């Protein structure tokens, strides 16, 4: 028995290493699986299928197709309904905190698709807002640049975000106004101001460099000031020497993004007029805000018995003349809703033609001088006419006047040439020819500017025949 027990003890001692080896192998396998799992989870960013599906859903809702927008939110004809709008919004939680060169295209497409889901659909706005879309937007706006992402891609991302915010807050109404107010309260307005100012500075590089030169003069250290003047002045002179045609290719993109962020702030201002005063913006931010405001306009329309105010960018305000707007305001047929719409469409065609003509005129420097100086030409004609008449009253006297003691009618009374008393004949001749010539010159400019502005055309024979019939 003793030998058998010793044999069993030996067998147990020999078996212990084998058991420990098996346990170690079982512990290492999960570690390897865990270490390999993150790499497999990132593979979806490179295959492109998710981005393709998002594009398909965005194209389905393109054109504000509310039937498909509602169907993506709820499928009443299915046994089980899936809220695809909410699921797409929640997918931002996976990618918003780790945006890089590989995932930025997917994030851009995510915001573009959500924008198509949201456009003119109040129920989808509520779903998207309830899934904390503004929290994701605030994080991205505060982040600034992203790793391994080009400037063009970053601008595209900001443009997509701005379009989505505008779609969330663009309408008034019982439900839409509530969502707009909540977006206004939760959105980081300071980040929007900062990005808008950055875009303003980037598409105006020469003016920014000039301001830097002005601000450097107040520095206390003379050596540092001299170095700063050398650097800033060199970059400014280099920008002046370079041909104007060789501008930054992204300048227009910066301007478009800046205007998009301004439209968000303009809508926030419409919702709460005191919002700008509560933000304590800087001087540069105020300058950027004023620049975009000067190049934007607004219009009010009625949709579903609610007054809607729409802010939009105007690339050139000078092409739409005040005379045309006044004519449209007072001459549209308002006898009935159908006649008003029909007449407005007819006016729109003529206004578009006038805008195209004004754009062509403003591209010509001579025509631009004539059209923009018409008010000055008019004032000069009036002033010169007044001056000529004053000079005539002061210097002219009739030859047979009572001042000479004439008691009878003489032949001189029929002489149309007056006596010049205050000035010599030579001085009077020079003065009348100079003022008369200037009067005729400015009158000709008024006539030319009138015809240039109003685009004269020959009458249509068909319209003339219809008029006499």
Secondary structure, DSSP 8 states (H G I E B T S, - for coil): -HHHHHHHHHHHHHHHHHHHHHHHHHHHHHHHHHHHHHHHHTTHHHH-HHHHHHHHHHHHTTTT-HHHHHHHH--TTSSS---HHHHHHHHHHHHTTS-BTTTHHHHHHHHHHHHHHHTT-HHHHHHHHHTTHHHHHHHHHHH-S-BT--HHHHHHHHHHHHHHHHHHHS--STTHHHHHHHHHHHS-HHHHHHHHHHHHHHT-HHHHHHHHHHHGGG-S-HHHHHHHHHHHHHHHHHHHHS-TTS--TTHHHHHHHHHHHHHHHHHHHHH-TTTTTTT---HHHHHHHHHHHHTEEEEEEEETTEEEEEEEE-S-GGGS-HHHHHHHHHHS--SSHHHHHHHHHHHHHHHHHHHHHHHHHHTSHHHHHHHHTHHHHHHHHHHHHHHHHHHHHHHEE-TT-GGGT--S--GGGG--S-EE-SS-HHHHHHHHHHHHHHHHHHHHHHHHHHHHHHT-----HHHHHHHH-
